[in-house]
Amino acid sequence: MRSLYLIPVILILFSCGKKQVSFPEKTDTTKAPVSDTLSSSINSNEKLDAQVIDSIYALPEVKERGEYIEKQTKGKNKMVVLITERPDDNKEDFYMVEVGEDNTSSVVNHFTFYVYYPSFKIKYLDPVEGKEISLEVWRKSNK
């Protein structure tokens, strides 16, 4: 009698087998795009993301913090720059970018910036006040 109850369970388990999902790598050009418009949109979004991240990596404070993290952890931890919001996500004209320390189990935030598009003007998010300030004001307050 018990085996009758197990048959539906076994059938359900087999029907819900693992499905392998693969994502093409950025450099994979062998697969045809879904549509030319979608493909060019994705490529332009990747280029914009790269420009935003590069603009943050170029900040002297970010470079200095990255060197500090690597020195203090003897290369174990690394600095990472992550886009956490895009204009499409927040219905605004900025990217929110987090700069943090990847300690292999989590990312600890050190800075948050707004990069406005299309001007690429950068502002710092003051965590105490909860508002954005110019880089000039932020730099003066850190001296």
C-alpha positions as CSV (number, residue, x, y, z in Angstrom):
1,M,0.0,0.0,0.0
2,R,2.9,2.4,0.8
3,S,4.4,1.8,-2.6
4,L,1.3,3.2,-4.3
5,Y,1.9,6.5,-2.6
6,L,5.5,6.4,-3.7
7,I,4.8,6.0,-7.4
8,P,3.5,9.6,-7.9
9,V,6.3,11.0,-5.8
10,I,8.9,9.2,-7.9
11,L,7.2,10.2,-11.2
12,I,7.2,13.9,-10.0
13,L,10.9,13.7,-9.1
14,F,11.9,12.2,-12.5
15,S,9.8,14.8,-14.4
16,C,11.4,17.6,-12.5
17,G,14.9,16.5,-13.5
18,K,17.7,19.0,-13.7
19,K,17.8,21.2,-16.8
20,Q,21.1,22.6,-17.8
21,V,21.1,26.3,-18.7
22,S,24.1,27.8,-20.4
23,F,24.8,31.4,-20.9
24,P,27.0,32.5,-23.8
25,E,30.2,34.2,-22.8
26,K,30.6,37.9,-23.7
27,T,33.2,37.0,-26.4
28,D,31.1,34.3,-28.0
29,T,30.3,35.5,-31.5
30,T,29.4,32.2,-33.0
31,K,25.7,32.3,-32.0
32,A,23.3,34.4,-34.0
33,P,21.6,37.2,-32.0
34,V,17.9,37.0,-31.4
35,S,17.5,40.2,-33.3
36,D,19.9,42.8,-34.6
37,T,18.1,45.5,-32.5
38,L,18.3,43.4,-29.3
39,S,21.9,42.5,-30.0
40,S,23.0,46.1,-30.5
41,S,21.1,47.2,-27.4
42,I,22.8,44.6,-25.3
43,N,26.2,45.5,-26.7
44,S,25.6,49.2,-26.1
45,N,24.5,48.5,-22.5
46,E,27.6,46.4,-21.9
47,K,29.7,49.3,-23.3
48,L,27.9,51.8,-21.1
49,D,28.4,49.6,-18.0
50,A,32.1,49.3,-18.8
51,Q,32.4,53.1,-19.2
52,V,30.6,53.6,-15.9
53,I,32.9,51.1,-14.1
54,D,36.0,52.5,-15.7
55,S,35.0,56.0,-14.5
56,I,34.8,54.8,-10.9
57,Y,38.1,52.8,-11.1
58,A,39.8,56.0,-12.4
59,L,39.0,57.9,-9.2
60,P,42.2,58.3,-7.1
61,E,40.3,57.4,-3.9
62,V,39.1,54.2,-5.4
63,K,42.6,53.3,-6.6
64,E,44.1,54.1,-3.2
65,R,41.5,52.0,-1.4
66,G,42.1,49.1,-3.7
67,E,45.9,49.2,-3.0
68,Y,45.2,49.5,0.7
69,I,42.9,46.5,0.7
70,E,45.4,44.3,-1.1
71,K,48.3,45.4,1.1
72,Q,46.4,44.9,4.4
73,T,45.1,41.5,3.3
74,K,48.3,40.4,1.6
75,G,46.4,40.0,-1.7
76,K,43.7,37.8,-0.2
77,N,40.9,40.4,-0.6
78,K,40.2,42.4,-3.7
79,M,38.3,45.6,-4.4
80,V,35.3,45.3,-6.6
81,V,33.1,47.8,-8.4
82,L,29.5,46.8,-9.0
83,I,26.7,48.5,-10.7
84,T,23.7,48.0,-8.4
85,E,21.2,50.2,-10.2
86,R,20.8,51.4,-13.8
87,P,18.7,54.1,-15.3
88,D,16.2,51.5,-16.5
89,D,15.9,50.1,-13.0
90,N,15.5,53.3,-11.0
91,K,13.7,55.4,-13.7
92,E,16.3,58.1,-13.1
93,D,19.3,59.3,-15.1
94,F,22.0,57.7,-13.0
95,Y,23.8,54.4,-12.3
96,M,24.3,53.5,-8.7
97,V,27.8,52.0,-8.2
98,E,29.1,50.3,-5.1
99,V,32.8,49.9,-4.4
100,G,33.6,47.2,-1.9
101,E,36.0,44.7,-0.6
102,D,35.4,41.1,-1.7
103,N,36.6,38.9,1.2
104,T,35.5,35.7,-0.6
105,S,32.4,35.2,1.7
106,S,30.8,38.6,1.1
107,V,31.4,42.1,-0.3
108,V,31.8,44.9,2.3
109,N,30.8,48.3,0.9
110,H,33.4,51.1,1.2
111,F,31.8,53.7,-1.2
112,T,28.6,54.3,-3.1
113,F,28.6,56.6,-6.1
114,Y,26.1,57.9,-8.6
115,V,27.2,58.2,-12.2
116,Y,24.9,60.4,-14.1
117,Y,24.2,59.5,-17.7
118,P,24.9,60.9,-20.3
119,S,27.3,63.4,-18.7
120,F,29.2,60.8,-16.6
121,K,29.2,63.3,-13.7
122,I,30.0,61.4,-10.5
123,K,28.6,62.1,-7.1
124,Y,29.3,60.4,-3.8
125,L,26.5,59.0,-1.6
126,D,27.1,60.2,2.0
127,P,26.0,57.3,4.2
128,V,25.6,59.4,7.3
129,E,23.4,62.1,5.7
130,G,21.8,59.7,3.2
131,K,22.2,62.2,0.3
132,E,24.5,62.7,-2.6
133,I,27.3,65.2,-2.6
134,S,29.8,66.4,-5.2
135,L,33.2,64.8,-5.3
136,E,34.7,68.2,-4.4
137,V,32.7,68.4,-1.2
138,W,33.4,64.8,-0.3
139,R,37.1,65.3,-0.9
140,K,37.2,68.4,1.3
141,S,35.4,66.6,4.1
142,N,38.0,63.7,4.0
143,K,41.0,65.9,4.5
